[in-house]
Amino acid sequence: MKIFKKFIISYVGKLSKIRFISFSLLIPFLLGCLQKNENQYQFWTGYLSLQRAIQASTSNEVHLQALNGIANNLISKELKTNDEGNLYLTLSGIKQGISNWKIDWYGKNEKSNDYFAEIEFIPKNWDEKEIYSVERSVTHSLRGFKPSDFFRWLNGFILLANQHNEYYDFRNRSENLKFLCNTLTCQITETAEWQLLEFTLNETTKARYPGFYNRSGARLEKSKINVTIWDPSNPKYKLRIANQGRTLQFYLPVNPPKDIFLKPKEIRFLGDIEIKSFGITLNLHNLEYKLKADWKPNEDFLQGRFVRLGKKEISGRFLYFIPTGVLDFFIPGNLDEYLSDAMTLMVSGTQGKGGNQFQASIRYNEKTQTTTFKTYGEVMRKRFSLFGSEDSQKISQDFEFYAAWEAAMMKDLK
């Protein structure tokens, strides 16, 4: 659901509009908890109220995008400059009661903060091209949910899906799954190799949540993804995430070991992605990502980065009639070169630090939990997206669907 989307986005950092496809397809993995959990209920109550407070605190779209590391074309006019001459943004938050927050844009990093984010856009030159190195740090103090909790849930859910009677019983008990199956077409089928879960946007989705059906459904129609996920120490049993138009597909292994994803030390993601938009088709083959984990008694530590991109292909004509070689009016350089450069920045990088990467430290004991995310990436200073512009007004088309989904999840936790 949306909260897991935000959780993963915080870990991995913003990865261009390709991330929308990946995260949207990952969302249904958090279908609900296998049992009530007060700690997680408190965590998500605080986290969701924080996100709402941030959105309500400003109408400045540039600030909201910059908070997530996105180099909007207007950041040079909207952001402040630090002593080093770099554009930057800070945001602090203090929790007041159960679900209220005091939000301060350009607030200071103080011990009283329950949330603090700092983002710096450092101008660099790559040959004759202008880019930003983006360094982002976020710290928050919200107790009750950790990466190790998610992997325990995922491990349990894979085992549950292999027990059909238990799965259907869980589906009837889970408010989350009941919401999904009353809003989308959902089914589970078994093959020799897979337990296949499918969720399809349908006429009921359209009637109840037309904004979500039109916006997210259209993006799914424009994209095709096939991602394989596995633990290198146990490569026989893999997960797959894919879509066929507006149908999201989750392939879970048949008869897996009981600890398939219980405490993985490393997870690999290998994907093929296709995006069709504005008359252009972008294909990415064998895009590989590595996630490493270190599980300590009082700390979860994660590191992630791209490993390689096997092949990229760009074809078609922008808006169906303008050759890609004469797009200087729309974006810097021709479209083929621009997208190729964007992939190089995302996967390999140019400043000797590698491409987009992150690390997350979650330290906890009986009384406190402090989570720190640090991300690094490189982006073109002038931004172009095959999905078009993004702002809160467009994103709000999804609001009713995700708000209802989040409410169902909270019922499962409480």
C-alpha positions as CSV (number, residue, x, y, z in Angstrom):
1,M,0.0,0.0,0.0
2,K,1.0,3.6,-0.1
3,I,2.8,3.5,3.3
4,F,5.1,0.8,2.1
5,K,5.6,2.7,-1.1
6,K,6.8,5.7,1.0
7,F,8.8,3.5,3.3
8,I,10.8,2.0,0.4
9,I,11.1,5.4,-1.3
10,S,12.7,6.7,1.9
11,Y,15.2,3.8,1.8
12,V,16.1,3.8,-1.8
13,G,15.8,7.4,-2.7
14,K,14.1,8.8,-5.8
15,L,15.0,6.9,-8.9
16,S,13.3,8.9,-11.7
17,K,9.7,8.0,-12.8
18,I,10.8,4.4,-13.3
19,R,10.4,4.1,-9.5
20,F,6.6,4.7,-9.8
21,I,6.2,1.5,-11.7
22,S,8.5,-0.5,-9.4
23,F,6.9,0.9,-6.2
24,S,3.3,0.6,-7.5
25,L,4.0,-3.1,-8.2
26,L,5.6,-3.6,-4.8
27,I,2.7,-2.0,-2.9
28,P,0.4,-5.1,-2.5
29,F,3.1,-7.0,-0.7
30,L,2.0,-5.2,2.4
31,L,-1.5,-6.6,2.2
32,G,-2.0,-6.7,6.0
33,C,-0.4,-8.0,9.1
34,L,-0.7,-11.6,10.1
35,Q,-1.6,-10.5,13.6
36,K,-2.5,-7.4,15.6
37,N,0.5,-5.3,16.5
38,E,0.2,-2.2,18.7
39,N,3.8,-1.1,18.2
40,Q,3.4,-1.0,14.4
41,Y,0.0,0.7,14.8
42,Q,1.7,3.5,16.8
43,F,4.5,3.7,14.2
44,W,2.2,4.1,11.2
45,T,-0.1,6.5,13.1
46,G,2.9,8.7,13.6
47,Y,4.4,8.2,10.1
48,L,1.1,8.8,8.2
49,S,0.3,11.9,10.3
50,L,3.8,13.2,9.6
51,Q,3.3,12.9,5.9
52,R,-0.1,14.6,6.0
53,A,1.4,17.4,8.1
54,I,4.2,18.0,5.6
55,Q,1.8,18.1,2.7
56,A,-0.5,20.5,4.5
57,S,2.3,22.8,5.7
58,T,3.1,24.2,2.2
59,S,1.8,24.7,-1.3
60,N,5.3,25.1,-2.7
61,E,5.6,22.1,-5.1
62,V,9.4,22.8,-5.6
63,H,9.9,22.4,-1.8
64,L,7.9,19.2,-1.7
65,Q,9.8,17.6,-4.6
66,A,13.2,18.8,-3.3
67,L,12.4,17.2,0.0
68,N,12.5,13.9,-1.8
69,G,15.7,14.7,-3.7
70,I,14.0,15.7,-7.0
71,A,15.8,18.5,-8.8
72,N,12.8,20.4,-10.2
73,N,13.8,22.9,-12.9
74,L,12.9,25.8,-10.6
75,I,15.0,24.8,-7.5
76,S,17.6,27.5,-8.3
77,K,14.9,30.1,-7.7
78,E,13.0,28.5,-4.8
79,L,15.7,27.0,-2.6
80,K,18.2,28.8,-0.3
81,T,22.0,28.7,-0.8
82,N,24.4,27.6,1.9
83,D,27.9,28.9,2.7
84,E,29.4,26.6,0.1
85,G,27.1,28.1,-2.6
86,N,25.0,24.9,-2.9
87,L,21.2,24.8,-3.0
88,Y,19.7,23.2,0.1
89,L,16.6,22.6,2.1
90,T,15.9,21.5,5.6
91,L,12.7,20.5,7.4
92,S,12.1,19.7,11.0
93,G,9.2,18.2,12.8
94,I,8.1,17.9,16.4
95,K,5.4,15.4,17.3
96,Q,2.6,17.0,19.4
97,G,0.3,14.4,20.8
98,I,-0.8,11.2,19.0
99,S,-1.2,12.5,15.5
100,N,-0.2,16.2,15.4
101,W,3.1,17.7,14.2
102,K,4.8,21.1,14.3
103,I,6.5,21.5,10.9
104,D,9.2,24.0,10.3
105,W,10.7,24.5,6.8
106,Y,14.3,25.4,7.1
107,G,14.2,24.4,10.7
108,K,17.4,23.6,12.6
109,N,18.7,20.2,13.6
110,E,17.9,20.1,17.3
111,K,17.6,17.3,19.9
112,S,13.9,18.2,20.4
113,N,13.1,17.2,16.8
114,D,11.3,13.9,16.1
115,Y,12.0,14.4,12.4
116,F,14.7,16.2,10.6
117,A,15.6,16.2,6.8
118,E,18.4,17.9,5.0
119,I,18.9,17.9,1.3
120,E,21.8,19.5,-0.6
121,F,22.0,20.0,-4.4
122,I,25.7,20.3,-5.4
123,P,26.2,21.6,-9.0
124,K,28.8,19.6,-11.0
125,N,29.9,19.4,-14.6
126,W,30.0,16.1,-16.4
127,D,32.0,16.8,-19.6
128,E,29.9,19.6,-21.0
129,K,26.7,18.6,-19.2
130,E,25.4,20.2,-16.0
131,I,24.3,17.9,-13.2
132,Y,23.6,17.9,-9.5
133,S,25.0,15.6,-6.9
134,V,22.1,15.2,-4.5
135,E,22.9,14.3,-0.9
136,R,20.0,13.6,1.4
137,S,19.7,12.7,5.1
138,V,16.6,12.0,7.1
139,T,16.3,11.1,10.8
140,H,13.2,10.3,12.7
141,S,12.2,8.9,16.0
142,L,9.2,6.7,15.5
143,R,9.0,3.4,17.3
144,G,7.5,0.1,16.2
145,F,8.5,-0.9,12.7
146,K,11.8,-2.0,11.3
147,P,13.1,-3.7,8.1
148,S,13.5,-7.0,10.0
149,D,9.8,-6.8,10.9
150,F,8.9,-6.5,7.2
151,F,11.1,-9.5,6.2
152,R,9.5,-11.6,9.0
153,W,6.1,-10.6,7.6
154,L,7.1,-11.4,4.0
155,N,8.5,-14.7,5.0
156,G,5.3,-15.6,6.8
157,F,3.1,-14.4,4.0
158,I,4.9,-16.6,1.4
159,L,4.4,-19.6,3.6
160,L,0.7,-18.6,4.2
161,A,0.1,-18.3,0.4
162,N,1.2,-22.0,0.0
163,Q,-1.6,-23.1,2.4
164,H,-4.7,-22.2,0.4
165,N,-7.3,-22.8,3.2
166,E,-5.3,-20.7,5.6
167,Y,-4.8,-18.0,2.9
168,Y,-8.5,-17.8,2.2
169,D,-9.3,-17.7,5.9
170,F,-6.8,-14.8,6.3
171,R,-8.2,-13.0,3.3
172,N,-11.7,-13.1,4.9
173,R,-10.3,-11.8,8.2
174,S,-7.9,-9.1,6.9
175,E,-9.5,-5.7,6.4
176,N,-6.7,-4.9,3.9
177,L,-7.4,-7.9,1.7
178,K,-11.1,-7.5,2.0
179,F,-10.7,-3.9,0.8
180,L,-8.5,-4.9,-2.1
181,C,-10.8,-7.7,-3.2
182,N,-13.9,-5.6,-3.0
183,T,-12.2,-2.9,-5.0
184,L,-10.1,-4.8,-7.5
185,T,-10.4,-8.3,-9.1
186,C,-8.2,-10.5,-7.1
187,Q,-7.4,-14.2,-7.4
188,I,-4.7,-16.8,-6.5
189,T,-3.7,-19.7,-8.7
190,E,-1.1,-22.4,-8.4
191,T,1.3,-23.7,-11.0
192,A,4.1,-26.2,-10.7
193,E,6.5,-23.4,-9.9
194,W,4.4,-20.5,-8.6
195,Q,1.7,-19.3,-6.3
196,L,0.3,-16.5,-8.5
197,L,-1.5,-13.5,-6.9
198,E,-3.2,-11.1,-9.3
199,F,-4.9,-7.8,-8.7
200,T,-6.7,-6.1,-11.6
201,L,-8.2,-2.6,-11.7
202,N,-11.8,-3.0,-12.9
203,E,-15.1,-1.2,-13.3
204,T,-15.6,-1.3,-9.6
205,T,-12.3,0.5,-9.1
206,K,-13.4,3.0,-11.7
207,A,-16.7,3.7,-10.1
208,R,-15.4,4.0,-6.5
209,Y,-12.0,5.7,-7.2
210,P,-12.1,7.2,-10.6
211,G,-9.0,9.4,-10.0
212,F,-6.9,6.4,-9.0
213,Y,-8.3,4.3,-11.9
214,N,-7.5,7.0,-14.5
215,R,-4.1,8.2,-13.2
216,S,-2.5,5.0,-11.9
217,G,-4.3,2.8,-14.4
218,A,-3.0,4.9,-17.3
219,R,0.6,4.6,-16.0
220,L,0.3,0.9,-15.7
221,E,-1.0,0.8,-19.3
222,K,2.1,2.7,-20.4
223,S,4.5,0.4,-18.7
224,K,5.5,-3.2,-18.4
225,I,7.7,-4.6,-15.7
226,N,9.2,-8.0,-14.9
227,V,11.3,-8.1,-11.7
228,T,12.9,-11.2,-10.2
229,I,13.9,-11.0,-6.5
230,W,16.1,-13.6,-4.8
231,D,18.6,-14.2,-1.9
232,P,21.9,-15.3,-3.5
233,S,22.5,-17.7,-0.6
234,N,19.3,-19.5,-1.6
235,P,18.8,-18.8,-5.4
236,K,16.5,-21.7,-6.1
237,Y,13.5,-19.9,-4.6
238,K,12.7,-16.6,-6.2
239,L,9.9,-14.0,-6.2
240,R,8.6,-12.3,-9.4
241,I,6.7,-9.1,-9.8
242,A,5.1,-8.2,-13.1
243,N,2.2,-6.5,-14.7
244,Q,-0.1,-7.2,-17.7
245,G,-1.7,-3.8,-18.4
246,R,-3.8,-3.0,-15.3
247,T,-3.2,-6.3,-13.7
248,L,-0.5,-6.6,-11.0
249,Q,1.0,-10.0,-10.7
250,F,3.0,-11.5,-7.7
251,Y,4.7,-14.8,-8.2
252,L,5.5,-16.6,-4.9
253,P,7.5,-19.9,-4.9
254,V,5.8,-23.2,-4.3
255,N,6.9,-25.1,-1.2
256,P,9.6,-22.8,-0.1
257,P,11.9,-23.4,2.9
258,K,10.5,-22.0,6.1
259,D,13.2,-19.3,6.4
260,I,13.2,-18.2,2.7
261,F,13.3,-14.4,3.5
262,L,13.5,-14.5,7.3
263,K,16.9,-12.7,7.7
264,P,18.5,-12.3,4.3
265,K,22.1,-10.9,4.2
266,E,21.7,-9.9,0.6
267,I,18.8,-9.5,-1.9
268,R,19.1,-9.0,-5.6
269,F,16.6,-7.4,-7.9
270,L,16.8,-8.0,-11.7
271,G,14.3,-6.3,-13.9
272,D,13.2,-5.6,-17.4
273,I,11.2,-2.4,-17.7
274,E,9.3,-0.9,-20.7
275,I,7.7,2.6,-20.8
276,K,5.7,3.9,-23.6
277,S,4.8,7.5,-23.6
278,F,4.6,10.5,-26.0
279,G,5.3,8.2,-28.9
280,I,8.6,7.0,-27.3
281,T,9.4,3.5,-26.1
282,L,12.1,3.0,-23.5
283,N,13.3,-0.5,-22.8
284,L,15.7,-1.3,-19.9
285,H,17.0,-4.9,-19.9
286,N,18.7,-6.6,-16.9
287,L,18.6,-3.6,-14.5
288,E,20.1,-5.0,-11.4
289,Y,20.0,-3.7,-7.8
290,K,21.8,-5.1,-4.7
291,L,20.4,-4.7,-1.2
292,K,22.7,-5.8,1.7
293,A,21.6,-6.2,5.2
294,D,23.2,-6.5,8.6
295,W,21.0,-7.6,11.5
296,K,22.4,-6.8,14.9
297,P,20.7,-7.2,18.3
298,N,19.8,-3.5,18.5
299,E,20.2,-2.3,14.9
300,D,19.0,-3.1,11.4
301,F,21.4,-1.7,8.8
302,L,20.7,-1.7,5.0
303,Q,22.8,-0.6,2.0
304,G,21.5,-0.5,-1.5
305,R,22.9,0.4,-4.9
306,F,22.6,-0.4,-8.6
307,V,24.9,-3.1,-9.9
308,R,24.4,-2.8,-13.7
309,L,22.1,-2.1,-16.6
310,G,22.5,-4.7,-19.3
311,K,21.0,-2.9,-22.2
312,K,18.8,0.2,-22.9
313,E,16.9,0.8,-26.1
314,I,15.0,3.9,-27.1
315,S,12.8,4.1,-30.2
316,G,9.9,6.0,-31.6
317,R,9.2,9.7,-32.2
318,F,8.3,12.2,-29.5
319,L,4.6,13.1,-29.8
320,Y,4.6,10.7,-32.8
321,F,5.8,13.2,-35.3
322,I,9.0,14.9,-34.1
323,P,12.2,12.9,-34.7
324,T,14.2,12.4,-31.5
325,G,17.1,14.2,-32.9
326,V,15.3,17.6,-33.0
327,L,14.1,17.8,-29.4
328,D,16.4,20.6,-28.2
329,F,13.3,22.8,-27.9
330,F,11.9,20.5,-25.3
331,I,14.9,19.1,-23.3
332,P,18.7,19.7,-23.3
333,G,20.1,17.5,-26.1
334,N,18.2,14.9,-28.1
335,L,15.9,12.5,-26.2
336,D,18.0,9.4,-26.9
337,E,21.1,11.1,-25.4
338,Y,19.2,12.6,-22.5
339,L,17.7,9.3,-21.3
340,S,21.0,7.4,-21.9
341,D,22.7,10.0,-19.7
342,A,20.0,9.7,-17.0
343,M,20.5,6.0,-16.8
344,T,24.3,6.4,-16.6
345,L,23.8,8.8,-13.7
346,M,21.4,6.5,-11.9
347,V,23.3,3.2,-12.3
348,S,27.0,4.2,-12.6
349,G,27.5,7.8,-11.6
350,T,30.2,10.1,-12.8
351,Q,31.8,11.6,-9.7
352,G,33.6,8.5,-8.5
353,K,30.9,7.7,-5.9
354,G,28.8,5.4,-8.0
355,G,25.2,5.8,-9.0
356,N,22.1,6.2,-6.9
357,Q,22.6,4.6,-3.5
358,F,21.3,4.6,0.1
359,Q,22.0,3.4,3.5
360,A,19.6,3.1,6.5
361,S,20.4,2.6,10.1
362,I,17.5,1.7,12.5
363,R,18.7,1.6,16.1
364,Y,16.3,0.6,18.8
365,N,15.9,-0.6,22.4
366,E,12.9,-0.9,24.7
367,K,12.4,2.8,24.9
368,T,13.7,4.4,21.7
369,Q,14.0,3.8,18.0
370,T,16.1,6.2,15.8
371,T,16.0,5.8,12.0
372,T,18.5,7.5,9.8
373,F,18.4,7.4,6.0
374,K,21.2,8.7,3.8
375,T,21.0,8.8,0.0
376,Y,23.3,9.9,-2.7
377,G,22.5,10.4,-6.4
378,E,23.3,12.3,-9.5
379,V,20.6,14.0,-11.7
380,M,20.5,16.2,-14.7
381,R,19.9,19.8,-13.7
382,K,17.2,20.2,-16.4
383,R,14.6,17.6,-15.8
384,F,12.4,15.7,-18.3
385,S,10.0,12.8,-17.6
386,L,8.3,10.4,-19.9
387,F,5.3,10.5,-17.6
388,G,5.0,14.3,-17.7
389,S,5.1,16.8,-14.9
390,E,4.2,15.8,-11.3
391,D,2.5,18.0,-8.7
392,S,0.3,17.5,-5.6
393,Q,-2.8,18.3,-7.6
394,K,-2.2,15.3,-9.9
395,I,-1.1,13.1,-7.1
396,S,-4.2,14.0,-5.2
397,Q,-6.3,12.0,-7.8
398,D,-5.1,8.9,-6.0
399,F,-5.9,10.2,-2.5
400,E,-9.3,8.7,-1.8
401,F,-8.1,5.2,-2.8
402,Y,-4.9,5.3,-0.7
403,A,-6.7,6.9,2.3
404,A,-9.3,4.0,2.3
405,W,-6.5,1.4,1.9
406,E,-4.5,2.9,4.8
407,A,-7.6,2.9,7.0
408,A,-8.1,-0.8,6.3
409,M,-4.4,-1.5,7.1
410,M,-4.7,0.3,10.4
411,K,-7.7,-1.9,11.4
412,D,-5.6,-4.9,10.8
413,L,-2.9,-3.6,13.1
414,K,-5.1,-2.3,16.0
